[in-house]
Amino acid sequence: MSLFYTISRSCLKGLFRVAYSHKVYIPEGVVYPAGAIIAANHASFLDPPLIAASWPEPIHFLARKTLFDLPLLKPLIEGLNAHPLSSQNDTSSLKLACKLLDEGKKILVFPEGTRSRDGTLLPFKQGIGMLARKSGAAIIPAYIEGSYKAWPKNKKYPTLFGAKTSCSFGKPILLSEFGEQDPKTLQQLINQRLFDEIKFLSSRSSVDRADAS
């Protein structure tokens, strides 16, 4: 973990605790020792930093390539482990994600493909199943609570101190659990399993979660 990433993560943790009473729920056995896809719901610009502040290891992000064209922004986001993403369907982007996973890194993916307009979980795009199938990597489901209230899609700026946030992580989903399947069926099964896991995490109340940090 680079010094810049470490300092940035510590600052974010402090900010979120003060502003949103942020909580983290990581049950035993969730921290996976190899490269893995962290797949989370997406309702706010706050979601990537909330995940980064919550997960104990460095997180790598696939960001829009246009962001790297801004001279002042490029070194900042590169220091935060962002990598240029041409488009969600770009083959080179899939290869980049597989490369990062093969190197043992954790990458954040939002299976919905866009921020939810009302905070509800949207249907998943096919990309997450394809990435899991191509890379062979485990998927760690995550549910971000409260980010929509803190900074919904229709607001230019976040609300401070008006919401409470949390990040809950589920146990890794392994491809070996699905047995032998043709590629299309495997991707569909991965998508449905992941959707169900994130939906389950969203249904649990905070009092039911014992592993808070």
Backbone torsions as a table, in degrees:
resi	resn	phi	psi	omega
1	MET	NA	121.1	-177.9
2	SER	-66.8	157.6	-179.5
3	LEU	-61.7	-42.3	-179.5
4	PHE	-62.6	-43.7	179.3
5	TYR	-64.6	-42.5	-179.3
6	THR	-61.7	-46.0	180.0
7	ILE	-65.4	-43.8	-179.5
8	SER	-62.5	-42.8	179.8
9	ARG	-63.7	-42.6	179.1
10	SER	-63.7	-40.5	178.2
11	CYS	-64.3	-41.8	179.3
12	LEU	-65.0	-41.3	179.2
13	LYS	-59.3	-45.1	179.5
14	GLY	-64.7	-42.5	179.7
15	LEU	-62.3	-46.6	-177.1
16	PHE	-68.2	-34.3	177.3
17	ARG	-66.2	-40.9	180.0
18	VAL	-71.7	-48.2	-173.8
19	ALA	-77.0	-36.7	-171.1
20	TYR	-127.8	10.2	-177.3
21	SER	49.7	44.2	-170.4
22	HIS	-62.6	136.6	178.3
23	LYS	-121.3	153.3	178.4
24	VAL	-128.5	134.4	179.8
25	TYR	-123.4	109.3	-180.0
26	ILE	-127.9	96.0	179.8
27	PRO	-62.6	159.6	178.5
28	GLU	-60.0	136.5	177.6
29	GLY	91.1	0.8	-178.6
30	VAL	-83.7	-36.8	-179.6
31	VAL	-67.7	111.7	-171.2
32	TYR	-94.6	134.9	-170.9
33	PRO	-79.3	0.7	-178.4
34	ALA	-127.8	-175.6	176.5
35	GLY	-60.0	142.0	-178.0
36	ALA	-155.3	155.2	176.3
37	ILE	-94.8	121.7	172.3
38	ILE	-94.9	113.6	-174.7
39	ALA	-110.7	121.5	-173.7
40	ALA	-131.2	159.5	170.6
41	ASN	-67.9	162.3	-173.2
42	HIS	-140.9	111.7	-179.7
43	ALA	-133.0	0.5	-171.8
44	SER	-160.8	156.2	171.2
45	PHE	-63.4	-18.5	-179.1
46	LEU	-76.4	-13.7	-173.0
47	ASP	-59.8	-49.4	179.6
48	PRO	-59.1	-48.7	178.9
49	PRO	-66.7	-29.7	176.7
50	LEU	-64.9	-42.3	177.4
51	ILE	-65.9	-43.7	-179.4
52	ALA	-61.1	-38.6	-179.8
53	ALA	-74.9	-20.2	-174.1
54	SER	-94.8	-36.1	-175.7
55	TRP	-81.3	136.7	-173.9
56	PRO	-74.3	-9.1	179.1
57	GLU	-113.1	163.8	175.6
58	PRO	-61.5	140.7	177.3
59	ILE	-109.9	138.9	176.0
60	HIS	-108.0	142.9	-173.8
61	PHE	-122.3	146.3	171.6
62	LEU	-104.6	110.6	-174.9
63	ALA	-111.9	160.3	178.6
64	ARG	-57.4	134.9	-176.8
65	LYS	-60.0	-31.3	-178.1
66	THR	-63.2	-26.0	179.2
67	LEU	-65.6	-27.2	-178.4
68	PHE	-81.3	-6.0	177.6
69	ASP	-84.1	-8.9	180.0
70	LEU	-90.6	113.2	-172.3
71	PRO	-54.5	-39.7	-177.3
72	LEU	-78.8	-29.2	-177.2
73	LEU	-83.4	-32.7	-173.9
74	LYS	-55.0	-54.1	-179.0
75	PRO	-63.6	-29.6	179.5
76	LEU	-67.0	-50.9	-176.9
77	ILE	-73.4	-28.7	174.4
78	GLU	-65.4	-37.5	177.1
79	GLY	-67.0	-19.1	178.0
80	LEU	-99.4	19.8	174.8
81	ASN	68.4	32.6	175.2
82	ALA	-89.7	144.0	-179.7
83	HIS	-128.2	141.1	-174.5
84	PRO	-68.9	132.6	179.2
85	LEU	-117.6	113.6	-178.0
86	SER	-67.2	-49.5	176.4
87	SER	-162.8	161.7	-177.1
88	GLN	-66.1	-22.8	-178.2
89	ASN	-104.5	8.2	-176.5
90	ASP	-74.6	128.1	-179.4
91	THR	-61.4	-38.0	-179.9
92	SER	-64.7	-33.1	178.2
93	SER	-68.5	-38.7	176.6
94	LEU	-63.8	-41.8	178.5
95	LYS	-64.3	-39.2	178.4
96	LEU	-63.0	-45.6	179.3
97	ALA	-61.2	-42.8	178.5
98	CYS	-63.5	-38.0	178.8
99	LYS	-63.4	-45.2	179.5
100	LEU	-63.0	-41.4	179.4
101	LEU	-66.6	-40.0	178.7
102	ASP	-64.2	-27.0	177.7
103	GLU	-82.1	1.2	176.7
104	GLY	88.9	15.8	-177.1
105	LYS	-90.5	158.3	173.2
106	LYS	-99.8	128.4	178.4
107	ILE	-119.4	144.9	-179.5
108	LEU	-96.2	130.8	179.3
109	VAL	-132.1	140.1	174.5
110	PHE	-107.9	101.1	-174.0
111	PRO	-60.7	-23.7	179.7
112	GLU	-69.1	-24.7	176.8
113	GLY	85.5	-13.1	179.7
114	THR	-159.3	166.0	177.2
115	ARG	-74.8	138.6	176.4
116	SER	-69.0	140.1	-179.4
117	ARG	-79.9	-20.1	-178.1
118	ASP	-129.2	8.0	177.6
119	GLY	89.1	-9.1	178.7
120	THR	-80.5	157.1	-178.4
121	LEU	-75.6	124.0	-179.4
122	LEU	-88.4	161.4	173.5
123	PRO	-58.6	147.1	-177.6
124	PHE	-84.2	144.7	172.0
125	LYS	-75.0	165.5	-177.9
126	GLN	-76.9	-14.0	-174.0
127	GLY	-60.1	-36.2	-177.0
128	ILE	-65.9	-40.3	177.9
129	GLY	-66.7	-39.2	178.1
130	MET	-65.2	-43.0	179.7
131	LEU	-63.0	-43.7	179.0
132	ALA	-63.3	-41.8	-179.6
133	ARG	-66.7	-45.0	-177.6
134	LYS	-68.2	-39.1	-175.1
135	SER	-88.0	-26.2	-174.8
136	GLY	74.7	8.9	-175.0
137	ALA	-80.4	153.6	173.9
138	ALA	-72.2	156.5	176.7
139	ILE	-116.7	127.9	176.3
140	ILE	-104.3	109.4	179.8
141	PRO	-71.2	145.7	179.4
142	ALA	-142.2	144.9	175.7
143	TYR	-125.3	125.0	179.1
144	ILE	-100.8	120.4	-177.9
145	GLU	-108.8	136.0	172.9
146	GLY	93.0	-12.3	-176.5
147	SER	-68.6	-31.1	178.8
148	TYR	-64.7	-42.1	178.8
149	LYS	-66.8	-36.5	-179.1
150	ALA	-71.3	-38.6	-178.6
151	TRP	-154.2	80.8	179.7
152	PRO	-70.0	166.2	-174.3
153	LYS	-64.1	-27.8	-175.8
154	ASN	-89.6	6.0	179.4
155	LYS	-111.7	141.8	-179.6
156	LYS	-75.8	-31.1	-174.5
157	TYR	-131.4	152.4	179.6
158	PRO	-74.4	156.6	173.1
159	THR	-94.6	127.8	178.4
160	LEU	-97.3	138.5	173.8
161	PHE	68.7	10.1	-179.8
162	GLY	-106.8	3.6	-177.8
163	ALA	-147.3	160.9	173.3
164	LYS	-117.0	136.1	-177.1
165	THR	-119.8	158.7	173.7
166	SER	-156.4	156.1	173.0
167	CYS	-124.5	124.0	178.7
168	SER	-116.3	133.1	-177.9
169	PHE	-114.7	140.1	177.3
170	GLY	-103.0	170.5	-178.9
171	LYS	-68.6	147.5	-176.7
172	PRO	-58.0	139.6	172.9
173	ILE	-96.0	120.9	-177.4
174	LEU	-103.0	142.1	-179.3
175	LEU	-63.5	-27.7	-179.0
176	SER	-63.3	-18.4	-179.4
177	GLU	-70.9	-17.9	-174.0
178	PHE	-95.2	-8.8	-179.9
179	GLY	68.4	-163.3	-179.4
180	GLU	-80.5	121.3	-179.5
181	GLN	-142.0	153.5	172.3
182	ASP	-71.5	156.3	-172.5
183	PRO	-53.3	-45.5	-177.3
184	LYS	-64.6	-44.3	179.4
185	THR	-64.4	-41.6	179.9
186	LEU	-60.5	-45.3	180.0
187	GLN	-62.1	-40.1	178.6
188	GLN	-66.0	-40.5	179.2
189	LEU	-66.3	-39.9	177.8
190	ILE	-61.9	-48.1	-179.9
191	ASN	-58.2	-46.2	-177.4
192	GLN	-67.3	-42.5	179.4
193	ARG	-62.3	-44.4	-179.6
194	LEU	-65.0	-43.4	178.1
195	PHE	-58.2	-45.3	-179.3
196	ASP	-63.6	-39.5	-178.7
197	GLU	-67.0	-43.7	179.6
198	ILE	-68.5	-37.5	176.7
199	LYS	-62.3	-39.3	178.4
200	PHE	-64.4	-44.6	178.5
201	LEU	-60.4	-36.8	-178.9
202	SER	-70.5	-24.1	-175.2
203	SER	-84.4	-14.0	-177.7
204	ARG	-82.5	133.0	177.0
205	SER	-79.8	157.1	-177.1
206	SER	-58.8	-31.9	-177.9
207	VAL	-70.6	-17.8	179.4
208	ASP	-83.0	-11.9	-173.8
209	ARG	-98.2	119.9	-173.9
210	ALA	-93.0	-22.2	-171.2
211	ASP	-97.5	62.4	179.5
212	ALA	-90.3	145.6	176.6
213	SER	-135.9	NA	NA
